[in-house]
Amino acid sequence: LQINGKYKLADKIGGSSQGDIFCAWNILSGAEVTVKLWHSKLSRALECKYHVYKSLTGGPGILHLYWFGTDYGFHAMVTEHLGSSLQDLVSQSDHKFSIDVITGIGLQMITCLEFMHAHNFIHHDIKPSNILTRVDVNNMSSIMVYLIDFGHAHTYRDHKTHCHLHCQEHVLFVGTKPFASVNAHTSIELSCCNDIKSLAYTLNFLLNSSLPWEHSADLCKILQAKLDFPPLTYNIPTAFLLFLEHTQMLSFGAKPDYELL
């Protein structure tokens, strides 16, 4: 299969009930790319992702978007191709990431989220499996990270006035339980500060290769564990503890202090 006349599909590298993800090649340049194929009936989901990518492409930590359209009865999106996710690297590694590497990842992600929030979007699902990498495995300090999967992303403020949308209650849960913010568990509308809170959980996951509540299916127990986090038994470097404390103090509509973080 050849998408848009020049992207030749190779191995399937992922997928879901919505569609499939392939490694592919640009037959004109030889460049490796990633192609996402969505079933036509689910085109709205891919169009929403495309809108976010188009608005953010070229920004720090954002994949380059090469093409979006319809071919062979599928809606297709072509982006640059990257390596493993942070989740996969944690699963594959025999040792934990060093503090310096995690700090570098955190700084890159803060810059990425600041850019995304400045363009009026929140991600809604920050987690290790949604952060892809470009890295030399023999030199982990060179790691570059990129945020993906904007299926839950949406605007959080007016494009013209930059006024924050009103806080709403009784909203549906959005995100992934182990990394979702406390607000997500309590059915409160999410804002940009919740992305930062999910990033804090992600960094602590990288520090310890786990989170205290990740194997629990009980939402109430997960919520209580997050309210009590970090437990006294957790060994968290001071800088990461201060990061976590700052995120816990952020209220709805508050602008994270990206420079401080």
SULTA-V727819 format. One record per residue. SS is DSSP state (H for helix, E for strand, L for the rest). D_CENTER is the distance of its C-alpha to the mean C-alpha in Angstrom with 1 decimal. Layout:
<<SS & D_CENTER> <SS & D_CENTER>>
//
This chain:
<<L & 29.2> <E & 28.7> <E & 26.3> <L & 27.6> <L & 30.5> <L & 28.8> <E & 25.6> <E & 27.1> <E & 25.1> <E & 25.3> <E & 23.6> <E & 21.3> <E & 18.2> <E & 16.4> <E & 16.8> <L & 17.2> <L & 19.8> <L & 18.4> <E & 18.9> <E & 18.7> <E & 17.0> <E & 19.5> <E & 20.0> <E & 22.6> <E & 24.9> <E & 26.1> <L & 29.8> <L & 30.9> <L & 29.0> <L & 28.1> <L & 24.5> <E & 22.0> <E & 19.3> <E & 17.0> <E & 18.3> <E & 16.9> <E & 19.9> <E & 19.9> <E & 23.1> <H & 24.9> <H & 25.1> <H & 21.3> <H & 21.2> <H & 20.1> <H & 16.6> <H & 16.2> <H & 18.0> <H & 15.5> <H & 12.6> <H & 15.3> <H & 16.2> <H & 12.8> <H & 12.7> <H & 16.4> <H & 16.0> <H & 13.5> <L & 14.6> <L & 16.2> <L & 14.3> <L & 13.1> <L & 10.0> <E & 10.0> <L & 11.7> <L & 15.3> <E & 16.3> <E & 19.8> <E & 21.1> <E & 20.7> <E & 23.6> <E & 25.7> <E & 27.5> <L & 29.4> <L & 28.6> <E & 24.8> <E & 22.3> <E & 20.5> <E & 17.8> <E & 18.1> <E & 15.7> <E & 16.2> <L & 16.0> <L & 14.2> <L & 14.7> <L & 13.5> <E & 10.1> <H & 10.4> <H & 11.4> <H & 14.1> <H & 15.3> <H & 15.9> <H & 17.7> <H & 19.7> <L & 20.7> <L & 24.0> <L & 23.1> <L & 20.5> <L & 18.7> <L & 21.0> <H & 20.6> <H & 20.7> <H & 17.9> <H & 15.6> <H & 16.8> <H & 16.1> <H & 12.4> <H & 12.3> <H & 14.3> <H & 12.2> <H & 9.0> <H & 11.5> <H & 13.0> <H & 9.9> <H & 9.3> <H & 13.1> <H & 13.4> <H & 11.2> <H & 13.1> <H & 16.3> <L & 15.9> <L & 15.9> <E & 12.4> <E & 10.1> <L & 6.7> <L & 8.0> <L & 5.7> <L & 3.9> <L & 5.5> <H & 7.3> <H & 7.5> <H & 4.1> <E & 5.3> <E & 8.6> <E & 11.7> <E & 15.1> <E & 17.6> <E & 21.3> <L & 21.6> <L & 24.9> <E & 23.4> <E & 20.1> <E & 20.5> <E & 19.8> <E & 16.1> <E & 13.9> <E & 10.1> <E & 8.0> <E & 4.6> <L & 5.3> <L & 6.4> <L & 7.6> <L & 10.1> <L & 10.0> <L & 9.7> <E & 13.2> <E & 15.5> <L & 16.5> <E & 19.7> <L & 22.5> <L & 22.1> <L & 25.7> <L & 26.5> <L & 23.1> <L & 24.3> <E & 21.7> <L & 21.9> <L & 24.0> <L & 22.6> <L & 23.2> <E & 23.9> <L & 24.0> <L & 20.8> <L & 19.2> <L & 16.6> <L & 13.1> <L & 10.1> <L & 10.7> <L & 13.9> <L & 13.6> <L & 10.6> <L & 11.5> <L & 13.6> <H & 17.4> <H & 17.6> <H & 15.6> <H & 18.3> <L & 21.1> <L & 20.5> <E & 20.1> <L & 18.3> <L & 15.0> <L & 14.8> <H & 12.9> <H & 14.1> <H & 12.2> <H & 8.8> <H & 10.9> <H & 12.3> <H & 9.3> <H & 8.7> <H & 12.4> <H & 12.3> <H & 9.9> <H & 12.4> <H & 15.2> <H & 14.2> <H & 14.4> <H & 17.7> <H & 19.2> <L & 17.6> <L & 17.5> <L & 17.4> <L & 20.7> <L & 19.8> <L & 17.5> <L & 20.6> <L & 21.9> <L & 21.9> <L & 23.6> <H & 21.5> <H & 24.3> <H & 24.3> <H & 20.5> <H & 20.9> <H & 24.0> <H & 22.4> <H & 19.7> <H & 22.5> <L & 24.4> <L & 21.7> <L & 22.5> <L & 25.5> <L & 28.5> <L & 28.1> <L & 24.7> <L & 25.0> <L & 22.6> <L & 23.5> <H & 24.7> <H & 22.1> <H & 19.2> <H & 21.4> <H & 22.0> <H & 18.3> <H & 18.0> <H & 21.2> <H & 20.1> <H & 17.1> <H & 19.5> <H & 21.9> <L & 19.8> <L & 21.2> <L & 20.1> <L & 20.3> <L & 20.5> <L & 19.1> <L & 17.3> <L & 19.5> <L & 17.2> <L & 20.3> <L & 21.2> <L & 17.9>>
//
